[in-house]
């Protein structure tokens, strides 16, 4: 790797890896400084490299920090010596930025009296630069060393860039291709990296095929030494809300708001919505003309049923809406117990309760109230308590 070829490959490297040109140059300079210090540097020396992108010329400088007597640890003073890296040259420490004393090292420090001969207006703590010799064999020796360090640093920068990119997308919907299936985990190719769809975040009875394009909620992004770990979910309630955000422009415009979602992934969801403009029907906006918007979301969810209801700050009205499609005769609220006693006609009981109690269970989860379903004669036929965090789509991701 000829050092002069770095310039010609810089643009391509930055484009391929998605790293800024400045970041690549910084990486190269750190690598070259490390190689120079290893081969020619002295203990404690601070070496910096500068790569001129226009000429391809590399220069090296030794950095010395100017000290006065108050900054120097006396020879007889006990205590552990300060250890510095080339990136940790600050003489400040503690919450109050107090000056810390250091053991004088002529390779990295310069007394203020000597520094004043070079720069009359120098102050303590300032850094002075001194050019370093470029050895005739450096191009050959350092290039090989720098090559390995550059590769490692670029990989680190690439991992950081990927992590930052997907960290910003956390809580949003991403799309990728099923790359492989290992055990019950599905690995999704997102282009620059691979995400995992864990078994517990998969919708029951969904089957994934190699090469299939699927969407998922970016649930979590973690750093690790090899590459960022990215986890997706297709069961999280927020996945449904984000799919609707894609399909319903009124949500992006802030006109329609999703107030809550209760979901049993793969089976049924109930969504409460409200409009901030009287002229806009929130339910109609979600459904779309001829049902095209809600149908698109249902298709992505594999046929999951979706009930869209109007949210209300009146608990009785909200609970009545949440029990849709059942018709409610009357609701009696017990505010102290946070319970709702709902009277339903016998003909509507099956709708109110739902198969295996699903309708009343989702209504309780959406509203946050314990719901007792009663027949006309006052007999309790079903009762459901809300789960913790019921109806919320703002739970932390």
MOSULBEL-V480542 format. One record per residue. N is the residue number from 0. RES is the residue in three letters. SS is DSSP state (A for helix, B for strand, O for the rest). OMEGA is omega as a letter, one per 40 degrees, with the letter a starting at -180 (none if undefined). NEAR is the number of other ideal C-beta (glycine too) atoms within 10 Angstrom. Layout:
n=N res=RES ss=SS omega=OMEGA near=NEAR
n=N res=RES ss=SS omega=OMEGA near=NEAR
This chain:
n=0 res=UNK ss=O omega=i near=13
n=1 res=UNK ss=O omega=a near=10
n=2 res=UNK ss=O omega=a near=19
n=3 res=UNK ss=O omega=i near=13
n=4 res=UNK ss=A omega=i near=11
n=5 res=UNK ss=A omega=a near=22
n=6 res=UNK ss=A omega=a near=17
n=7 res=UNK ss=A omega=a near=10
n=8 res=UNK ss=A omega=a near=12
n=9 res=UNK ss=A omega=a near=16
n=10 res=UNK ss=A omega=a near=12
n=11 res=UNK ss=A omega=i near=9
n=12 res=UNK ss=A omega=a near=17
n=13 res=UNK ss=A omega=a near=17
n=14 res=UNK ss=A omega=a near=10
n=15 res=UNK ss=A omega=a near=11
n=16 res=UNK ss=A omega=a near=17
n=17 res=UNK ss=O omega=a near=13
n=18 res=UNK ss=O omega=a near=19
n=19 res=UNK ss=O omega=i near=12
n=20 res=UNK ss=A omega=a near=13
n=21 res=UNK ss=A omega=i near=10
n=22 res=UNK ss=A omega=i near=18
n=23 res=UNK ss=A omega=i near=23
n=24 res=UNK ss=A omega=i near=18
n=25 res=UNK ss=A omega=i near=15
n=26 res=UNK ss=A omega=i near=22
n=27 res=UNK ss=A omega=a near=24
n=28 res=UNK ss=A omega=i near=18
n=29 res=UNK ss=A omega=a near=18
n=30 res=UNK ss=A omega=a near=23
n=31 res=UNK ss=A omega=i near=27
n=32 res=UNK ss=A omega=i near=24
n=33 res=UNK ss=A omega=i near=20
n=34 res=UNK ss=A omega=i near=24
n=35 res=UNK ss=A omega=a near=24
n=36 res=UNK ss=A omega=a near=20
n=37 res=UNK ss=A omega=a near=13
n=38 res=UNK ss=A omega=a near=13
n=39 res=UNK ss=A omega=a near=17
n=40 res=UNK ss=O omega=i near=19
n=41 res=UNK ss=O omega=a near=12
n=42 res=UNK ss=O omega=i near=8
n=43 res=UNK ss=O omega=a near=13
n=44 res=UNK ss=O omega=i near=18
n=45 res=UNK ss=B omega=a near=23
n=46 res=UNK ss=B omega=i near=20
n=47 res=UNK ss=B omega=i near=19
n=48 res=UNK ss=B omega=i near=21
n=49 res=UNK ss=B omega=a near=14
n=50 res=UNK ss=B omega=i near=21
n=51 res=UNK ss=O omega=a near=11
n=52 res=UNK ss=O omega=a near=15
n=53 res=UNK ss=O omega=a near=6
n=54 res=UNK ss=O omega=a near=9
n=55 res=UNK ss=O omega=a near=14
n=56 res=UNK ss=O omega=i near=13
n=57 res=UNK ss=B omega=i near=22
n=58 res=UNK ss=B omega=a near=13
n=59 res=UNK ss=B omega=a near=23
n=60 res=UNK ss=B omega=i near=17
n=61 res=UNK ss=B omega=a near=18
n=62 res=UNK ss=B omega=i near=16
n=63 res=UNK ss=B omega=a near=23
n=64 res=UNK ss=B omega=a near=21
n=65 res=UNK ss=B omega=a near=23
n=66 res=UNK ss=B omega=i near=23
n=67 res=UNK ss=O omega=a near=14
n=68 res=UNK ss=A omega=a near=11
n=69 res=UNK ss=A omega=a near=8
n=70 res=UNK ss=A omega=a near=19
n=71 res=UNK ss=B omega=i near=15
n=72 res=UNK ss=O omega=a near=15
n=73 res=UNK ss=O omega=a near=10
n=74 res=UNK ss=O omega=a near=7
n=75 res=UNK ss=O omega=a near=5
n=76 res=UNK ss=O omega=a near=9
n=77 res=UNK ss=O omega=a near=6
n=78 res=UNK ss=O omega=a near=8
n=79 res=UNK ss=O omega=i near=6
n=80 res=UNK ss=O omega=i near=9
n=81 res=UNK ss=O omega=i near=14
n=82 res=UNK ss=O omega=a near=8
n=83 res=UNK ss=O omega=i near=16
n=84 res=UNK ss=O omega=i near=7
n=85 res=UNK ss=O omega=i near=16
n=86 res=UNK ss=O omega=a near=8
n=87 res=UNK ss=O omega=a near=8
n=88 res=UNK ss=O omega=a near=13
n=89 res=UNK ss=O omega=i near=11
n=90 res=UNK ss=O omega=a near=19
n=91 res=UNK ss=B omega=i near=10
n=92 res=UNK ss=B omega=i near=12
n=93 res=UNK ss=O omega=a near=8
n=94 res=UNK ss=O omega=a near=5
n=95 res=UNK ss=O omega=a near=6
n=96 res=UNK ss=O omega=i near=10
n=97 res=UNK ss=B omega=i near=9
n=98 res=UNK ss=B omega=i near=15
n=99 res=UNK ss=O omega=a near=13
n=100 res=UNK ss=O omega=a near=16
n=101 res=UNK ss=B omega=i near=18
n=102 res=UNK ss=O omega=a near=15
n=103 res=UNK ss=O omega=i near=16
n=104 res=UNK ss=O omega=a near=18
n=105 res=UNK ss=O omega=i near=12
n=106 res=UNK ss=O omega=a near=12
n=107 res=UNK ss=O omega=a near=20
n=108 res=UNK ss=B omega=i near=19
n=109 res=UNK ss=B omega=i near=21
n=110 res=UNK ss=B omega=a near=17
n=111 res=UNK ss=A omega=i near=16
n=112 res=UNK ss=A omega=i near=10
n=113 res=UNK ss=A omega=a near=13
n=114 res=UNK ss=A omega=a near=21
n=115 res=UNK ss=A omega=i near=14
n=116 res=UNK ss=A omega=i near=8
n=117 res=UNK ss=A omega=a near=12
n=118 res=UNK ss=O omega=a near=11
n=119 res=UNK ss=O omega=a near=7
n=120 res=UNK ss=O omega=a near=6
n=121 res=UNK ss=O omega=i near=17
n=122 res=UNK ss=O omega=i near=11
n=123 res=UNK ss=O omega=a near=16
n=124 res=UNK ss=O omega=a near=16
n=125 res=UNK ss=O omega=i near=15
n=126 res=UNK ss=B omega=i near=14
n=127 res=UNK ss=B omega=a near=16
n=128 res=UNK ss=B omega=i near=12
n=129 res=UNK ss=B omega=a near=11
n=130 res=UNK ss=B omega=i near=9
n=131 res=UNK ss=O omega=a near=19
n=132 res=UNK ss=O omega=i near=8
n=133 res=UNK ss=O omega=a near=14
n=134 res=UNK ss=O omega=a near=14
n=135 res=UNK ss=O omega=a near=7
n=136 res=UNK ss=O omega=a near=8
n=137 res=UNK ss=A omega=a near=20
n=138 res=UNK ss=A omega=a near=13
n=139 res=UNK ss=A omega=a near=11
n=140 res=UNK ss=A omega=a near=15
n=141 res=UNK ss=A omega=a near=26
n=142 res=UNK ss=A omega=i near=18
n=143 res=UNK ss=A omega=i near=10
n=144 res=UNK ss=A omega=a near=17
n=145 res=UNK ss=A omega=a near=26
n=146 res=UNK ss=A omega=a near=15
n=147 res=UNK ss=A omega=i near=12
n=148 res=UNK ss=A omega=i near=19
n=149 res=UNK ss=A omega=i near=22
n=150 res=UNK ss=A omega=a near=13
n=151 res=UNK ss=A omega=a near=12
n=152 res=UNK ss=A omega=i near=20
n=153 res=UNK ss=A omega=i near=20
n=154 res=UNK ss=A omega=i near=14
n=155 res=UNK ss=A omega=i near=12
n=156 res=UNK ss=A omega=i near=18
n=157 res=UNK ss=A omega=i near=19
n=158 res=UNK ss=A omega=i near=17
n=159 res=UNK ss=A omega=i near=14
n=160 res=UNK ss=A omega=i near=17
n=161 res=UNK ss=A omega=i near=21
n=162 res=UNK ss=A omega=a near=19
n=163 res=UNK ss=A omega=a near=12
n=164 res=UNK ss=A omega=a near=15
n=165 res=UNK ss=A omega=i near=21
n=166 res=UNK ss=A omega=i near=15
n=167 res=UNK ss=A omega=a near=11
n=168 res=UNK ss=O omega=a near=14
n=169 res=UNK ss=O omega=a near=15
n=170 res=UNK ss=O omega=i near=14
n=171 res=UNK ss=O omega=a near=15
n=172 res=UNK ss=B omega=i near=18
n=173 res=UNK ss=B omega=a near=19
n=174 res=UNK ss=B omega=i near=11
n=175 res=UNK ss=B omega=a near=21
n=176 res=UNK ss=B omega=i near=15
n=177 res=UNK ss=B omega=a near=17
n=178 res=UNK ss=B omega=i near=14
n=179 res=UNK ss=B omega=i near=11
n=180 res=UNK ss=B omega=i near=14
n=181 res=UNK ss=B omega=a near=8
n=182 res=UNK ss=O omega=i near=6
n=183 res=UNK ss=O omega=i near=10
n=184 res=UNK ss=B omega=i near=15
n=185 res=UNK ss=B omega=a near=25
n=186 res=UNK ss=B omega=a near=17
n=187 res=UNK ss=B omega=i near=24
n=188 res=UNK ss=B omega=a near=15
n=189 res=UNK ss=O omega=i near=20
n=190 res=UNK ss=O omega=a near=10
n=191 res=UNK ss=O omega=a near=14
n=192 res=UNK ss=O omega=a near=19
n=193 res=UNK ss=B omega=i near=17
n=194 res=UNK ss=B omega=i near=23
n=195 res=UNK ss=B omega=i near=17
n=196 res=UNK ss=B omega=a near=27
n=197 res=UNK ss=O omega=a near=14
n=198 res=UNK ss=A omega=a near=10
n=199 res=UNK ss=A omega=i near=9
n=200 res=UNK ss=A omega=i near=21
n=201 res=UNK ss=O omega=i near=21
n=202 res=UNK ss=O omega=i near=16
n=203 res=UNK ss=O omega=i near=10
n=204 res=UNK ss=O omega=i near=8
n=205 res=UNK ss=O omega=i near=15
n=206 res=UNK ss=O omega=a near=8
n=207 res=UNK ss=O omega=a near=15
n=208 res=UNK ss=O omega=i near=8
n=209 res=UNK ss=O omega=i near=10
n=210 res=UNK ss=O omega=a near=9
n=211 res=UNK ss=O omega=i near=12
n=212 res=UNK ss=B omega=i near=10
n=213 res=UNK ss=B omega=i near=18
n=214 res=UNK ss=B omega=i near=17
n=215 res=UNK ss=B omega=i near=26
n=216 res=UNK ss=B omega=i near=25
n=217 res=UNK ss=B omega=a near=23
n=218 res=UNK ss=B omega=a near=22
n=219 res=UNK ss=B omega=i near=17
n=220 res=UNK ss=B omega=a near=20
n=221 res=UNK ss=B omega=i near=10
n=222 res=UNK ss=O omega=i near=11
n=223 res=UNK ss=O omega=a near=9
n=224 res=UNK ss=O omega=a near=6
n=225 res=UNK ss=O omega=i near=7
n=226 res=UNK ss=O omega=i near=15
n=227 res=UNK ss=O omega=i near=21
n=228 res=UNK ss=B omega=a near=16
n=229 res=UNK ss=B omega=a near=26
n=230 res=UNK ss=B omega=i near=18
n=231 res=UNK ss=B omega=i near=26
n=232 res=UNK ss=B omega=i near=21
n=233 res=UNK ss=O omega=a near=23
n=234 res=UNK ss=O omega=a near=21
n=235 res=UNK ss=O omega=i near=21
n=236 res=UNK ss=A omega=a near=24
n=237 res=UNK ss=A omega=i near=22
n=238 res=UNK ss=A omega=i near=29
n=239 res=UNK ss=A omega=a near=24
n=240 res=UNK ss=A omega=a near=22
n=241 res=UNK ss=A omega=i near=22
n=242 res=UNK ss=A omega=i near=19
n=243 res=UNK ss=A omega=i near=24
n=244 res=UNK ss=A omega=i near=17
n=245 res=UNK ss=A omega=a near=16
n=246 res=UNK ss=A omega=a near=17
n=247 res=UNK ss=O omega=a near=22
n=248 res=UNK ss=A omega=i near=12
n=249 res=UNK ss=A omega=i near=22
n=250 res=UNK ss=A omega=i near=20
n=251 res=UNK ss=A omega=a near=10
n=252 res=UNK ss=O omega=i near=11
n=253 res=UNK ss=O omega=a near=9
n=254 res=UNK ss=O omega=i near=17
n=255 res=UNK ss=B omega=a near=24
n=256 res=UNK ss=B omega=i near=14
n=257 res=UNK ss=B omega=a near=23
n=258 res=UNK ss=B omega=a near=19
n=259 res=UNK ss=B omega=i near=24
n=260 res=UNK ss=B omega=i near=24
n=261 res=UNK ss=B omega=a near=26
n=262 res=UNK ss=B omega=i near=24
n=263 res=UNK ss=B omega=a near=16
n=264 res=UNK ss=O omega=i near=21
n=265 res=UNK ss=O omega=a near=18
n=266 res=UNK ss=O omega=a near=17
n=267 res=UNK ss=B omega=i near=18
n=268 res=UNK ss=B omega=i near=24
n=269 res=UNK ss=B omega=a near=27
n=270 res=UNK ss=B omega=i near=27
n=271 res=UNK ss=B omega=a near=25
n=272 res=UNK ss=B omega=i near=25
n=273 res=UNK ss=B omega=i near=16
n=274 res=UNK ss=B omega=i near=18
n=275 res=UNK ss=O omega=i near=12
n=276 res=UNK ss=O omega=a near=12
n=277 res=UNK ss=O omega=a near=6
n=278 res=UNK ss=O omega=a near=6
n=279 res=UNK ss=O omega=i near=13
n=280 res=UNK ss=O omega=a near=15
n=281 res=UNK ss=A omega=i near=26
n=282 res=UNK ss=A omega=i near=18
n=283 res=UNK ss=A omega=i near=15
n=284 res=UNK ss=A omega=i near=20
n=285 res=UNK ss=A omega=a near=22
n=286 res=UNK ss=A omega=a near=17
n=287 res=UNK ss=O omega=a near=15
n=288 res=UNK ss=A omega=a near=7
n=289 res=UNK ss=A omega=i near=7
n=290 res=UNK ss=A omega=a near=10
n=291 res=UNK ss=A omega=a near=10
n=292 res=UNK ss=A omega=a near=21
n=293 res=UNK ss=A omega=i near=18
n=294 res=UNK ss=A omega=i near=14
n=295 res=UNK ss=A omega=i near=15
n=296 res=UNK ss=A omega=i near=23
n=297 res=UNK ss=A omega=i near=16
n=298 res=UNK ss=A omega=i near=10
n=299 res=UNK ss=A omega=a near=18
n=300 res=UNK ss=O omega=i near=22
n=301 res=UNK ss=O omega=i near=14
n=302 res=UNK ss=O omega=i near=9
n=303 res=UNK ss=O omega=a near=18
n=304 res=UNK ss=B omega=a near=13
n=305 res=UNK ss=B omega=i near=19
n=306 res=UNK ss=B omega=i near=20
n=307 res=UNK ss=B omega=a near=20
n=308 res=UNK ss=B omega=i near=23
n=309 res=UNK ss=B omega=i near=17
n=310 res=UNK ss=O omega=i near=21
n=311 res=UNK ss=O omega=i near=17
n=312 res=UNK ss=O omega=i near=8
n=313 res=UNK ss=O omega=a near=10
n=314 res=UNK ss=A omega=a near=16
n=315 res=UNK ss=A omega=i near=16
n=316 res=UNK ss=A omega=a near=14
n=317 res=UNK ss=A omega=i near=25
n=318 res=UNK ss=A omega=i near=22
n=319 res=UNK ss=A omega=i near=22
n=320 res=UNK ss=A omega=a near=22
n=321 res=UNK ss=A omega=i near=31
n=322 res=UNK ss=O omega=i near=31
n=323 res=UNK ss=O omega=e near=17
n=324 res=UNK ss=O omega=a near=11
n=325 res=UNK ss=O omega=i near=22
n=326 res=UNK ss=O omega=a near=13
n=327 res=UNK ss=O omega=i near=21
n=328 res=UNK ss=O omega=a near=13
n=329 res=UNK ss=B omega=i near=12
n=330 res=UNK ss=B omega=i near=19
n=331 res=UNK ss=B omega=a near=12
n=332 res=UNK ss=B omega=i near=16
n=333 res=UNK ss=B omega=a near=12
n=334 res=UNK ss=O omega=a near=9
n=335 res=UNK ss=O omega=a near=6
n=336 res=UNK ss=O omega=a near=9
n=337 res=UNK ss=O omega=a near=14
n=338 res=UNK ss=B omega=i near=15
n=339 res=UNK ss=B omega=i near=26
n=340 res=UNK ss=B omega=a near=17
n=341 res=UNK ss=B omega=i near=25
n=342 res=UNK ss=B omega=a near=17
n=343 res=UNK ss=O omega=i near=25
n=344 res=UNK ss=O omega=a near=14
n=345 res=UNK ss=A omega=a near=10
n=346 res=UNK ss=A omega=a near=9
n=347 res=UNK ss=A omega=a near=17
n=348 res=UNK ss=A omega=a near=16
n=349 res=UNK ss=A omega=i near=13
n=350 res=UNK ss=A omega=a near=16
n=351 res=UNK ss=A omega=a near=25
n=352 res=UNK ss=A omega=a near=21
n=353 res=UNK ss=O omega=a near=18
n=354 res=UNK ss=A omega=a near=9
n=355 res=UNK ss=A omega=i near=8
n=356 res=UNK ss=A omega=a near=14
n=357 res=UNK ss=A omega=a near=16
n=358 res=UNK ss=A omega=a near=26
n=359 res=UNK ss=A omega=i near=24
n=360 res=UNK ss=A omega=i near=22
n=361 res=UNK ss=A omega=i near=25
n=362 res=UNK ss=A omega=i near=32
n=363 res=UNK ss=A omega=i near=26
n=364 res=UNK ss=A omega=a near=27
n=365 res=UNK ss=A omega=a near=29
n=366 res=UNK ss=A omega=a near=27
n=367 res=UNK ss=O omega=i near=20
n=368 res=UNK ss=O omega=i near=28
n=369 res=UNK ss=B omega=a near=16
n=370 res=UNK ss=B omega=i near=25
n=371 res=UNK ss=B omega=i near=19
n=372 res=UNK ss=B omega=a near=26
n=373 res=UNK ss=B omega=i near=20
n=374 res=UNK ss=O omega=a near=16
n=375 res=UNK ss=O omega=a near=12
n=376 res=UNK ss=O omega=i near=7
n=377 res=UNK ss=O omega=a near=8
n=378 res=UNK ss=O omega=i near=8
n=379 res=UNK ss=B omega=a near=11
n=380 res=UNK ss=B omega=i near=15
n=381 res=UNK ss=B omega=i near=18
n=382 res=UNK ss=B omega=a near=15
n=383 res=UNK ss=B omega=i near=20
n=384 res=UNK ss=O omega=i near=13
n=385 res=UNK ss=O omega=i near=19
n=386 res=UNK ss=O omega=i near=12
n=387 res=UNK ss=O omega=a near=8
n=388 res=UNK ss=O omega=a near=12
n=389 res=UNK ss=O omega=i near=16
n=390 res=UNK ss=O omega=a near=26
n=391 res=UNK ss=O omega=i near=16
n=392 res=UNK ss=O omega=a near=20
n=393 res=UNK ss=O omega=i near=11
n=394 res=UNK ss=O omega=a near=10
n=395 res=UNK ss=O omega=i near=4
n=396 res=UNK ss=O omega=none near=13
